[in-house]
Amino acid sequence: MTTDSTLRFGAQTDEVTSLLRIVNLVRTGEATTRPEIGKVTGLGRGVVSQRVDQAIQIGFLGDGEFGASSGGRAPRTLRFRAEQGLIVICALGAAHMRVGITALDGDILEHTHRPWDIAQGPEKTIDAVMSLIDDLLKKDPKVPVWGVVVGLPGPVDFATGQPVAPPIMPGWNGYDVRTPFGERFNAPVWVDNDSNLLALGERARRRDSLVDLIYCKIGSGIGAGLLSKGRIHRGANGAAGDIGHVRVSDSDAQCRCGKIGCLESVAGGWALVRDAEEAIKDGASTSLAAPAKKGALTLEEITLAAQAGDSLAITLVQKSARVAGETISALVNMFNPGVIVIGGAMGSAGEVFLAEVRQRVYELSLPLATRDLTITLSVNDEREPLRGGAELAREQLFDVTFPRWFAEGRPSPERATVPA
C-alpha cells in the first residue's frame, strides 16, 4: 500500500488525483458507497477499495450505515468526517460583528454577535473579534481550527487579504488582516468582501454550483457580490461589485467616501436616516418623529414603519429602491444574471422596496437580459454570512489547496504554500 510519504511527494499522480476526487465525492454526497464511486469515476473495484482505505487511514472518511441493497449484499455507506476540524467565520459590518464556528460540512455549531463600529480601526476590532472567537472555542477546545474566514464591509485584495481603500474603514487600507488570525490558530486565513460571502451563502442554500447570481446588500452601505457560473468575480483589485459608489446623475449629496453623488449617499441606510431627520425637522407628520427626537432613529425603524404604512417611510424606501434599481439594471445588462437577491437591512422593507426595484430593472434593462431573470429577497437570516464564509473556506480547502496538504491530514499556513 502506498505510504503517506509517497502521497505527499506525488501530488500530481493519477493515484493522488483519484484519491482526492473520491474524498470530495463523499464530502459532497455525489457518491457515498464504493459501488457508486466506481460508477462515477470509472475505477475498478480493487482500486476504489484501496483509495477508500487510504482516505480512511489519513482520516478524511469513515464507514457509515449500510445502504439499500440492489439485490445482493447491502453496501456500507461512507461519510466525510466533518467533525475532525472547525471553520471560524468573522463577518464584520459597519456597525456590528458576527462570529461563528462551523464543522467542515458548513453546519453552524455556535455563533454570537455584538455591536461594533468598524471605524475604531483594525487593532481594536481584531482584538474584539478574537475575544468572541475564544469564547466560542472554549465549548469544544480539542477540535483544531482548519480555516478562518474574515468578511469586511469594503473592497479586499483577495490574493493578499488586505483591504483596499475601504471608504468607511479608516486605518484599514493595506492592513495585514491574515497574520494575527493565522498566528493565533495555525490555520489558513481568507479575507473577502462581505457581499461576496452573502453571494456564496446563496449559492450553498440554492445548491446550485453553477448559478449566475448577483447579491445586492443594501444596508447602511451598498455593495454587490457577483457570481458567474458559481464563481465569485472579484475584479483586478477586489473592487468588483462596489456599486455603492457609482455616481447617481443629478445628485449633489455628499458621500462618506468624500465624493459627491454616490449611490450610497442617496439610497444607503445612513442617507435615509439623514433624509428622515431633515423631513421631521421640516414638520413632516410621521411615526418616526418619536425615535428621531430621542436621537436614536435607525434604518430598521424606517423599514418597519414603511411596512406599517407610514407615508414618509414609504417615500424614503421607494426612493432608495428606485435609485438602486437603476444601478442594478446596469449590472443586469452587463452580467446577465439569472437571479438577483436583495439583502441587507433594506430588504426587511419587503415588497415596498422589492416592487420598486423590479419595476426599474425591467424598465431599464434589455428584454433579453431579463427574460429569465428572478429578482427576490434574501431569506433574511442573520447567519447567512456565516454560511457563506464556511462555503468559501470549504471551496478553498477542498477544491483549491487540497493537493498541497491532504497527506498531512489537516492544513496549516506553512503547508498551504508548499507547491503541489
C-alpha positions as CSV (number, residue, x, y, z in Angstrom):
1,M,0.0,0.0,0.0
2,T,1.2,3.5,-0.9
3,T,2.7,5.3,2.1
4,D,1.8,8.8,3.3
5,S,5.3,9.9,2.3
6,T,4.7,8.7,-1.3
7,L,1.4,10.6,-1.4
8,R,3.0,13.7,0.0
9,F,5.6,14.0,-2.8
10,G,3.5,12.6,-5.7
11,A,0.6,15.1,-5.6
12,Q,0.3,15.1,-9.4
13,T,-0.1,11.4,-9.8
14,D,-3.2,9.6,-11.0
15,E,-3.3,7.9,-7.7
16,V,-3.5,11.1,-5.7
17,T,-5.9,12.7,-8.2
18,S,-8.3,9.8,-7.8
19,L,-8.0,9.8,-4.0
20,L,-8.8,13.5,-3.8
21,R,-11.8,13.1,-6.1
22,I,-13.1,10.2,-4.0
23,V,-12.9,12.2,-0.8
24,N,-14.8,15.1,-2.5
25,L,-17.4,12.8,-4.0
26,V,-18.2,11.5,-0.5
27,R,-17.9,15.0,1.0
28,T,-20.5,16.5,-1.4
29,G,-22.8,13.5,-1.3
30,E,-22.4,12.7,-5.0
31,A,-21.3,9.2,-4.3
32,T,-21.4,7.6,-0.8
33,T,-20.8,3.9,-1.4
34,R,-17.9,2.0,-3.1
35,P,-20.1,0.8,-6.0
36,E,-21.3,4.4,-6.6
37,I,-17.7,5.7,-6.5
38,G,-16.8,3.1,-9.1
39,K,-19.6,4.1,-11.4
40,V,-18.8,7.8,-11.2
41,T,-15.0,7.5,-11.5
42,G,-14.7,4.5,-13.8
43,L,-12.2,3.0,-11.4
44,G,-12.2,-0.8,-10.8
45,R,-13.5,-2.3,-7.5
46,G,-10.0,-3.0,-6.2
47,V,-8.7,0.5,-6.9
48,V,-11.7,2.1,-5.3
49,S,-11.3,-0.1,-2.2
50,Q,-7.6,0.8,-2.0
51,R,-8.3,4.5,-2.3
52,V,-11.1,4.4,0.2
53,D,-8.9,2.6,2.7
54,Q,-6.2,5.3,2.2
55,A,-8.7,8.1,2.8
56,I,-9.9,6.3,6.0
57,Q,-6.4,5.8,7.2
58,I,-5.5,9.5,6.7
59,G,-8.7,10.5,8.5
60,F,-10.9,12.0,5.8
61,L,-13.5,9.3,5.5
62,G,-15.3,6.9,7.8
63,D,-17.7,4.0,7.5
64,G,-21.4,4.9,7.8
65,E,-24.6,2.8,7.8
66,F,-25.5,0.1,5.4
67,G,-27.2,1.4,2.2
68,A,-30.1,0.0,0.3
69,S,-29.5,-3.4,-1.4
70,S,-29.9,-3.7,-5.2
71,G,-30.3,-7.4,-5.0
72,G,-27.1,-8.6,-3.3
73,R,-25.3,-7.7,-0.2
74,A,-26.2,-4.2,1.1
75,P,-23.2,-1.8,0.6
76,R,-21.8,0.1,3.5
77,T,-22.0,3.9,3.0
78,L,-19.1,6.2,3.5
79,R,-19.2,9.5,5.3
80,F,-16.9,12.5,5.3
81,R,-15.6,13.2,8.8
82,A,-16.8,16.8,9.1
83,E,-16.2,16.7,12.9
84,Q,-12.4,16.4,12.6
85,G,-11.9,20.2,12.2
86,L,-13.6,23.6,12.6
87,I,-14.0,26.7,10.4
88,V,-14.1,30.1,12.1
89,I,-16.0,32.8,10.3
90,C,-15.9,36.5,11.3
91,A,-18.4,38.7,9.5
92,L,-17.7,42.3,10.2
93,G,-20.1,45.1,9.2
94,A,-20.1,48.9,9.5
95,A,-21.8,48.7,12.9
96,H,-21.6,45.1,14.1
97,M,-19.6,41.9,14.2
98,R,-20.8,38.4,14.0
99,V,-18.6,35.3,14.7
100,G,-19.5,31.7,14.0
101,I,-17.9,28.2,14.3
102,T,-18.9,25.5,11.8
103,A,-17.9,21.9,11.1
104,L,-16.2,21.1,7.9
105,D,-19.5,20.4,6.2
106,G,-20.6,24.0,6.9
107,D,-23.0,23.1,9.7
108,I,-23.1,26.1,12.1
109,L,-22.2,24.9,15.6
110,E,-22.0,28.2,17.5
111,H,-22.4,31.8,16.8
112,T,-22.5,35.2,18.5
113,H,-22.9,38.9,17.8
114,R,-22.2,42.3,19.2
115,P,-22.5,45.9,18.1
116,W,-19.2,47.4,16.9
117,D,-18.1,50.5,14.9
118,I,-15.7,49.3,12.2
119,A,-14.1,52.8,12.2
120,Q,-12.4,52.0,15.6
121,G,-9.7,50.5,13.4
122,P,-8.1,47.1,12.8
123,E,-6.2,46.5,16.0
124,K,-9.2,47.1,18.4
125,T,-11.5,45.3,16.0
126,I,-9.4,42.2,15.7
127,D,-8.9,42.1,19.5
128,A,-12.7,42.2,20.0
129,V,-13.2,39.5,17.3
130,M,-10.5,37.3,18.9
131,S,-12.3,37.6,22.3
132,L,-15.6,36.4,20.7
133,I,-13.8,33.5,18.9
134,D,-12.1,32.4,22.1
135,D,-15.4,32.3,24.0
136,L,-17.0,30.1,21.3
137,L,-14.0,27.7,21.0
138,K,-14.0,27.1,24.8
139,K,-17.0,24.9,24.2
140,D,-15.0,22.4,22.2
141,P,-11.3,23.2,22.7
142,K,-9.9,19.8,21.5
143,V,-11.1,20.2,17.8
144,P,-8.5,22.0,15.7
145,V,-9.3,25.0,13.5
146,W,-8.8,24.2,9.9
147,G,-9.5,27.6,8.4
148,V,-10.5,31.2,9.2
149,V,-12.6,33.5,7.0
150,V,-13.0,37.2,7.6
151,G,-15.6,39.3,5.8
152,L,-15.1,43.0,5.6
153,P,-17.5,45.8,4.5
154,G,-15.2,47.2,1.8
155,P,-13.0,46.2,-1.2
156,V,-10.5,43.4,-0.4
157,D,-7.5,42.2,-2.4
158,F,-8.3,38.5,-2.1
159,A,-4.7,37.4,-3.1
160,T,-3.2,39.3,-0.1
161,G,-6.1,39.5,2.2
162,Q,-5.7,43.3,2.6
163,P,-8.5,45.9,2.5
164,V,-8.1,48.3,-0.5
165,A,-9.0,51.9,0.2
166,P,-12.3,51.0,2.1
167,P,-14.4,54.2,2.2
168,I,-15.9,53.6,5.7
169,M,-12.9,51.9,7.3
170,P,-10.3,54.4,8.4
171,G,-6.9,52.8,9.2
172,W,-7.7,49.6,7.4
173,N,-6.2,50.3,4.0
174,G,-3.5,47.8,3.3
175,Y,-3.7,46.3,6.8
176,D,-2.4,42.7,7.1
177,V,-5.6,41.0,8.4
178,R,-4.4,37.5,7.8
179,T,-1.4,37.3,10.1
180,P,-2.9,37.8,13.5
181,F,-5.5,35.1,12.8
182,G,-3.0,32.7,11.1
183,E,-0.6,33.0,14.1
184,R,-3.4,32.5,16.7
185,F,-5.0,29.4,15.1
186,N,-2.2,28.0,12.9
187,A,-4.6,27.7,10.0
188,P,-5.0,29.3,6.6
189,V,-7.0,32.6,6.5
190,W,-9.1,34.1,3.8
191,V,-10.3,37.7,3.7
192,D,-13.1,38.8,1.4
193,N,-15.8,41.4,0.9
194,D,-18.9,40.8,3.0
195,S,-21.2,40.8,-0.1
196,N,-19.2,38.0,-1.6
197,L,-19.8,35.9,1.5
198,L,-23.5,36.5,1.2
199,A,-23.5,35.6,-2.5
200,L,-21.7,32.3,-1.6
201,G,-24.2,31.7,1.1
202,E,-27.0,31.9,-1.5
203,R,-25.1,29.5,-3.8
204,A,-24.9,27.0,-0.9
205,R,-28.6,27.5,0.1
206,R,-29.7,27.0,-3.5
207,R,-27.4,24.1,-4.1
208,D,-26.6,25.4,-7.5
209,S,-22.8,25.3,-8.1
210,L,-23.1,27.0,-11.5
211,V,-25.6,29.8,-10.7
212,D,-25.3,33.2,-12.3
213,L,-26.3,35.5,-9.4
214,I,-25.9,39.0,-8.0
215,Y,-26.4,39.5,-4.3
216,C,-27.1,43.2,-3.6
217,K,-26.6,44.1,0.0
218,I,-28.4,47.3,0.8
219,G,-28.0,48.4,4.4
220,S,-26.1,51.3,5.9
221,G,-23.8,50.9,2.8
222,I,-24.4,49.3,-0.5
223,G,-22.4,46.5,-2.2
224,A,-22.9,43.5,-4.6
225,G,-21.5,40.0,-4.8
226,L,-21.2,38.7,-8.3
227,L,-21.4,35.0,-9.1
228,S,-20.6,33.9,-12.7
229,K,-21.2,30.2,-13.1
230,G,-20.9,29.8,-9.4
231,R,-17.6,31.6,-9.1
232,I,-17.0,34.9,-7.4
233,H,-15.9,37.7,-9.7
234,R,-13.7,39.9,-7.6
235,G,-12.0,42.0,-10.3
236,A,-8.3,43.0,-10.6
237,N,-8.1,44.8,-7.3
238,G,-11.1,43.4,-5.3
239,A,-13.4,46.3,-6.2
240,A,-15.9,44.4,-8.3
241,G,-19.4,44.9,-7.0
242,D,-18.7,48.1,-5.1
243,I,-21.8,49.7,-6.6
244,G,-22.3,51.9,-3.5
245,H,-20.0,54.5,-5.1
246,V,-21.4,54.5,-8.6
247,R,-22.4,58.1,-9.5
248,V,-26.1,58.9,-9.5
249,S,-27.0,61.5,-12.1
250,D,-28.3,64.9,-10.8
251,S,-27.2,64.2,-7.2
252,D,-25.1,66.5,-5.2
253,A,-25.3,64.6,-2.0
254,Q,-22.0,64.3,0.0
255,C,-20.9,60.7,0.5
256,R,-18.9,59.3,3.4
257,C,-16.1,58.4,0.9
258,G,-15.6,62.1,0.2
259,K,-17.1,62.1,-3.3
260,I,-20.3,63.7,-4.4
261,G,-23.4,61.9,-5.7
262,C,-22.6,58.3,-4.8
263,L,-25.4,55.7,-4.9
264,E,-24.8,55.1,-1.1
265,S,-25.3,58.9,-0.4
266,V,-28.7,58.7,-1.9
267,A,-30.0,55.2,-1.3
268,G,-27.9,53.8,1.6
269,G,-29.4,53.4,5.1
270,W,-27.5,56.2,6.6
271,A,-28.7,58.5,3.8
272,L,-32.3,57.5,4.6
273,V,-31.8,58.3,8.3
274,R,-30.4,61.7,7.3
275,D,-33.3,62.4,5.0
276,A,-35.9,61.3,7.6
277,E,-34.4,63.5,10.2
278,E,-34.4,66.5,7.9
279,A,-38.1,65.9,6.9
280,I,-39.1,65.6,10.6
281,K,-37.3,68.9,11.3
282,D,-39.3,70.5,8.5
283,G,-42.6,69.3,10.2
284,A,-43.4,66.0,8.4
285,S,-46.1,64.0,10.1
286,T,-44.7,60.6,10.8
287,S,-44.4,57.8,13.4
288,L,-40.6,58.2,13.1
289,A,-40.7,61.5,14.9
290,A,-40.7,59.9,18.4
291,P,-37.4,57.9,17.9
292,A,-35.9,60.8,16.0
293,K,-36.4,63.1,19.0
294,K,-34.6,60.6,21.1
295,G,-31.6,60.8,18.7
296,A,-31.8,57.1,18.0
297,L,-33.5,56.8,14.6
298,T,-32.3,53.7,12.7
299,L,-32.7,52.2,9.3
300,E,-34.6,49.3,10.8
301,E,-37.2,51.6,12.3
302,I,-37.6,53.2,8.9
303,T,-38.2,49.9,7.1
304,L,-40.6,48.7,9.8
305,A,-42.5,52.0,9.6
306,A,-42.7,51.6,5.8
307,Q,-44.2,48.1,6.2
308,A,-46.7,49.6,8.7
309,G,-47.8,52.2,6.1
310,D,-46.1,55.3,7.3
311,S,-46.1,57.7,4.3
312,L,-42.7,59.3,4.9
313,A,-41.0,55.9,5.4
314,I,-42.6,54.5,2.3
315,T,-41.5,57.6,0.3
316,L,-37.9,57.2,1.5
317,V,-37.8,53.4,0.9
318,Q,-39.2,53.7,-2.6
319,K,-36.8,56.5,-3.4
320,S,-33.9,54.2,-2.3
321,A,-35.3,51.3,-4.3
322,R,-35.8,53.4,-7.4
323,V,-32.3,54.7,-7.5
324,A,-30.7,51.4,-6.5
325,G,-32.8,49.7,-9.2
326,E,-31.3,52.0,-11.8
327,T,-27.8,50.9,-10.9
328,I,-28.8,47.2,-10.6
329,S,-30.3,47.4,-14.2
330,A,-26.8,48.3,-15.5
331,L,-25.4,45.2,-13.8
332,V,-28.2,43.1,-15.4
333,N,-27.3,44.4,-18.8
334,M,-23.6,43.8,-18.2
335,F,-23.6,40.4,-16.4
336,N,-27.0,38.9,-17.5
337,P,-27.6,37.1,-14.2
338,G,-30.3,34.5,-13.7
339,V,-31.0,35.6,-10.1
340,I,-30.8,38.9,-8.2
341,V,-31.1,38.7,-4.4
342,I,-31.8,41.8,-2.4
343,G,-30.5,41.5,1.2
344,G,-29.3,43.7,4.0
345,A,-31.4,45.8,6.3
346,M,-33.3,47.4,3.5
347,G,-34.5,44.1,2.4
348,S,-36.6,43.9,5.5
349,A,-38.9,46.5,4.0
350,G,-40.2,43.6,1.9
351,E,-42.4,44.3,-1.2
352,V,-42.4,48.1,-0.6
353,F,-38.7,48.0,-1.6
354,L,-38.7,45.0,-3.9
355,A,-41.5,46.0,-6.1
356,E,-39.8,49.3,-6.9
357,V,-36.5,47.6,-7.7
358,R,-38.2,45.2,-10.0
359,Q,-40.0,47.9,-11.9
360,R,-36.9,49.9,-12.5
361,V,-34.8,46.9,-13.5
362,Y,-37.4,45.7,-16.0
363,E,-37.9,49.2,-17.4
364,L,-34.2,49.9,-17.9
365,S,-32.7,46.5,-18.8
366,L,-32.6,44.8,-22.1
367,P,-35.5,42.4,-22.7
368,L,-33.2,39.5,-23.4
369,A,-31.3,40.1,-20.2
370,T,-34.5,40.0,-18.1
371,R,-36.2,37.2,-20.0
372,D,-35.3,34.5,-17.4
373,L,-34.4,36.8,-14.5
374,T,-35.7,36.3,-11.0
375,I,-35.5,39.2,-8.5
376,T,-36.1,38.1,-4.9
377,L,-35.5,39.0,-1.3
378,S,-32.9,37.1,0.8
379,V,-34.0,34.8,3.5
380,N,-33.0,37.5,6.0
381,D,-31.3,35.0,8.3
382,E,-28.6,36.7,10.4
383,R,-26.4,33.5,9.9
384,E,-26.2,33.9,6.1
385,P,-22.7,35.5,6.1
386,L,-21.5,32.7,8.3
387,R,-22.8,30.1,5.9
388,G,-21.2,32.0,3.1
389,G,-17.9,32.1,4.9
390,A,-18.0,28.4,5.5
391,E,-18.7,27.9,1.8
392,L,-15.6,30.0,0.9
393,A,-13.4,28.1,3.3
394,R,-14.6,24.7,2.1
395,E,-14.1,25.7,-1.5
396,Q,-10.5,26.9,-0.8
397,L,-9.7,23.9,1.3
398,F,-11.1,21.1,-0.8
399,D,-11.2,22.5,-4.4
400,V,-8.2,24.8,-4.5
401,T,-5.5,23.8,-2.0
402,F,-6.4,20.2,-1.2
403,P,-3.5,18.5,-3.1
404,R,-1.0,20.6,-1.2
405,W,-1.8,19.5,2.3
406,F,-4.1,16.4,2.3
407,A,-1.3,13.9,3.0
408,E,-0.7,15.7,6.3
409,G,-4.3,15.2,7.3
410,R,-5.0,18.9,8.0
411,P,-4.0,22.2,6.6
412,S,-1.7,24.9,8.0
413,P,-0.3,28.2,6.7
414,E,3.1,26.7,6.0
415,R,1.8,23.6,4.3
416,A,-0.8,25.5,2.3
417,T,2.1,27.4,0.5
418,V,4.1,24.3,-0.5
419,P,4.0,23.7,-4.3
420,A,1.8,20.8,-5.4
